């Protein structure tokens, strides 16, 4: 995404977040067809989410929960039970499968096939973690073919991943096939991964979680994976992640309908704005905008 577009997206979202702060005391959050459910979060956060979504004409859901579920937030909870293509978020599950099946190691560099895909970051040899980070779907397609549908289907069924259907007309069934998963199922999947409760070796779950790490310092650790499903209309984008702070762990999922590339960037900027406003990530919005320059 061009830097100018990213700045525009950030400033636009910040403007509407400012409006939400002004309106929070006097507005009715989640009014109309969209509901907001909040447990142990101040009511102004509902106004923030409602403003960021509705004032931009966005259709989507945002889920947030701490480790034991005592604190939770849901914008548009009805949508959280609707199933969608997982797109590149499936690479979390796929990485678990490929490592468990011995198709690749976490340190192995997977050879570039020489095809120019228009992005320098993936036009090279990649580790599995780098392929996950940069959504190098061709790597996952190759490893999926190597693993075979039968073994992938076994792990989808055993894990209870979405509707567990590794089928469809396309070999990359997570992008164009029959596989579907709900935002709530994505949140539950993240929680199980963090707790090492998935039916994979604990060491493998450790490795895949480490692949998701994007930022770590003395205040927090921030893990996430995005996805973009273009098989239907409108496109569907995802951002699902984990934030470990000094006193708790939070899981979140964003699922959003988008009409163009600019709206698609909300998959990255909108969750971070909400997490900062909720006080889960440190810093104010002005600092966040300045850091993007």
Order of alpha helices (4+ residues) and beta strands (2+ residues): alpha-beta-alpha-beta-beta-beta-alpha-alpha-alpha-alpha-alpha-beta-alpha-alpha-beta-beta-beta-beta-alpha-alpha-alpha
